[in-house]
């Protein structure tokens, strides 16, 4: 069968004035336009092509592989935005539609967006930013590895979904950050765990001993800038208040002030700390 959105090997069956017809094993034919025909190709030869639909909804073959194929992901540039959605550049083929309902953030002309290629209900190729069903599980990452990833969707209850290397499943839990991370942003992450199904748990924080150095510096800076050289957060303070004002979790904060106390740089009360 002819496979829409995929590369496949087809046999040249006949030549016509406007191109060549290619056939699969079931004798289904598709046109390869004359401008696409490589030199020296003749009837009986086998050729690798990509199948898509033209503006009149007819199947067409091209020898040029696009930047994305069916059910795969790729970073594509937005060429224009319209009343029906955004159009993406994906190679020498006509622009690819990213419908409004498949967008997870506001799209602007000229930006790059991470999308997957799918076949819509009208049997046409289209792009989507809802990547979860199209991402794979990472084959070899382990806890402690540093990876790059792009935020592709957020959930207020769970956290931020990440496409690691633009192709693997990952997530930053809500507890890891003060606010949900912005869709489209590419960041460095630390792998904190690998689930049984291969999906990655991620953090934007460093290893605890490295993060503690940074947290201590932040707290000392805030103490020095405070008029009374104190902060209204102690061992018994509300975790959400600490996260809201200091952009760190309560356990992070407790580790940092514990070190500062041992180094005799601060004094501690139940609800506050003070610079010595």
NORTA-V285379 format. One record per residue. N is the residue number from 1. PHI is phi in whole degrees, -180 to 180 (NA if undefined). Layout:
n:N phi:PHI
n:N phi:PHI
This chain:
n:1 phi:NA
n:2 phi:-78
n:3 phi:-106
n:4 phi:-61
n:5 phi:85
n:6 phi:-127
n:7 phi:-84
n:8 phi:-154
n:9 phi:-90
n:10 phi:-127
n:11 phi:-99
n:12 phi:-73
n:13 phi:-102
n:14 phi:-159
n:15 phi:-109
n:16 phi:-130
n:17 phi:-62
n:18 phi:-104
n:19 phi:153
n:20 phi:-132
n:21 phi:-96
n:22 phi:-113
n:23 phi:-134
n:24 phi:-92
n:25 phi:-67
n:26 phi:-95
n:27 phi:71
n:28 phi:-75
n:29 phi:-110
n:30 phi:-144
n:31 phi:-86
n:32 phi:-107
n:33 phi:-57
n:34 phi:-55
n:35 phi:-67
n:36 phi:-94
n:37 phi:-73
n:38 phi:-68
n:39 phi:-62
n:40 phi:87
n:41 phi:-76
n:42 phi:-140
n:43 phi:-54
n:44 phi:101
n:45 phi:-75
n:46 phi:-105
n:47 phi:-141
n:48 phi:-92
n:49 phi:-138
n:50 phi:-108
n:51 phi:-105
n:52 phi:-142
n:53 phi:-116
n:54 phi:-85
n:55 phi:-65
n:56 phi:-100
n:57 phi:69
n:58 phi:-99
n:59 phi:-67
n:60 phi:-135
n:61 phi:-108
n:62 phi:-140
n:63 phi:-84
n:64 phi:-89
n:65 phi:-73
n:66 phi:-74
n:67 phi:-75
n:68 phi:-147
n:69 phi:-124
n:70 phi:-53
n:71 phi:68
n:72 phi:-105
n:73 phi:-117
n:74 phi:-162
n:75 phi:-93
n:76 phi:-121
n:77 phi:-87
n:78 phi:-82
n:79 phi:-90
n:80 phi:-164
n:81 phi:-118
n:82 phi:-136
n:83 phi:-72
n:84 phi:-106
n:85 phi:145
n:86 phi:-107
n:87 phi:-112
n:88 phi:-116
n:89 phi:-84
n:90 phi:-140
n:91 phi:125
n:92 phi:-77
n:93 phi:-88
n:94 phi:-54
n:95 phi:-60
n:96 phi:-100
n:97 phi:-82
n:98 phi:-112
n:99 phi:-62
n:100 phi:-55
n:101 phi:-67
n:102 phi:-99
n:103 phi:-96
n:104 phi:-110
n:105 phi:-160
n:106 phi:-68
n:107 phi:-103
n:108 phi:-123
n:109 phi:-61
n:110 phi:94
n:111 phi:-81
n:112 phi:-104
n:113 phi:-128
n:114 phi:-88
n:115 phi:-136
n:116 phi:-117
n:117 phi:-102
n:118 phi:-140
n:119 phi:-104
n:120 phi:-81
n:121 phi:-66
n:122 phi:-92
n:123 phi:67
n:124 phi:-118
n:125 phi:-76
n:126 phi:-151
n:127 phi:-108
n:128 phi:-140
n:129 phi:-97
n:130 phi:-84
n:131 phi:-89
n:132 phi:-48
n:133 phi:-71
n:134 phi:-106
n:135 phi:-87
n:136 phi:-96
n:137 phi:-94
n:138 phi:-68
n:139 phi:-79
n:140 phi:-141
n:141 phi:-72
n:142 phi:-140
n:143 phi:-57
n:144 phi:100
n:145 phi:-69
n:146 phi:-99
n:147 phi:-134
n:148 phi:-107
n:149 phi:-155
n:150 phi:-121
n:151 phi:-69
n:152 phi:-116
n:153 phi:-166
n:154 phi:-131
n:155 phi:-137
n:156 phi:-58
n:157 phi:-88
n:158 phi:-104
n:159 phi:143
n:160 phi:-114
n:161 phi:-88
n:162 phi:-124
n:163 phi:-98
n:164 phi:-73
n:165 phi:55
n:166 phi:64
n:167 phi:-148
n:168 phi:-114
n:169 phi:-77
n:170 phi:-151
n:171 phi:-148
n:172 phi:-105
n:173 phi:-66
n:174 phi:-54
n:175 phi:-67
n:176 phi:-78
n:177 phi:-136
n:178 phi:-70
n:179 phi:-124
n:180 phi:-63
n:181 phi:-72
n:182 phi:-76
n:183 phi:-60
n:184 phi:98
n:185 phi:-77
n:186 phi:-102
n:187 phi:-137
n:188 phi:-94
n:189 phi:-130
n:190 phi:-109
n:191 phi:-74
n:192 phi:-99
n:193 phi:-175
n:194 phi:-123
n:195 phi:-71
n:196 phi:-59
n:197 phi:-89
n:198 phi:93
n:199 phi:-73
n:200 phi:-101
n:201 phi:-91
n:202 phi:-126
n:203 phi:-141
n:204 phi:-92
n:205 phi:-89
n:206 phi:-80
n:207 phi:-54
n:208 phi:-53
n:209 phi:-70
n:210 phi:-79
n:211 phi:-65
n:212 phi:-63
n:213 phi:-58
n:214 phi:-66
n:215 phi:-64
n:216 phi:-62
n:217 phi:-64
n:218 phi:-64
n:219 phi:-65
n:220 phi:-62
n:221 phi:-63
n:222 phi:-65
n:223 phi:-63
n:224 phi:-67
n:225 phi:-83
n:226 phi:-73
n:227 phi:-55
n:228 phi:-104
n:229 phi:58
n:230 phi:-138
n:231 phi:-129
n:232 phi:-82
n:233 phi:-136
n:234 phi:-128
n:235 phi:-63
n:236 phi:-103
n:237 phi:-70
n:238 phi:-67
n:239 phi:-57
n:240 phi:-68
n:241 phi:-68
n:242 phi:-63
n:243 phi:-65
n:244 phi:-63
n:245 phi:-95
n:246 phi:-112
n:247 phi:60
n:248 phi:-148
n:249 phi:-72
n:250 phi:-64
n:251 phi:-63
n:252 phi:-59
n:253 phi:-62
n:254 phi:-64
n:255 phi:-63
n:256 phi:-68
n:257 phi:-71
n:258 phi:-64
n:259 phi:-67
n:260 phi:-63
n:261 phi:-68
n:262 phi:-64
n:263 phi:-86
n:264 phi:60
n:265 phi:-98
n:266 phi:-141
n:267 phi:-112
n:268 phi:-124
n:269 phi:-122
n:270 phi:-60
n:271 phi:-120
n:272 phi:-164
n:273 phi:-133
n:274 phi:-135
n:275 phi:-72
n:276 phi:-76
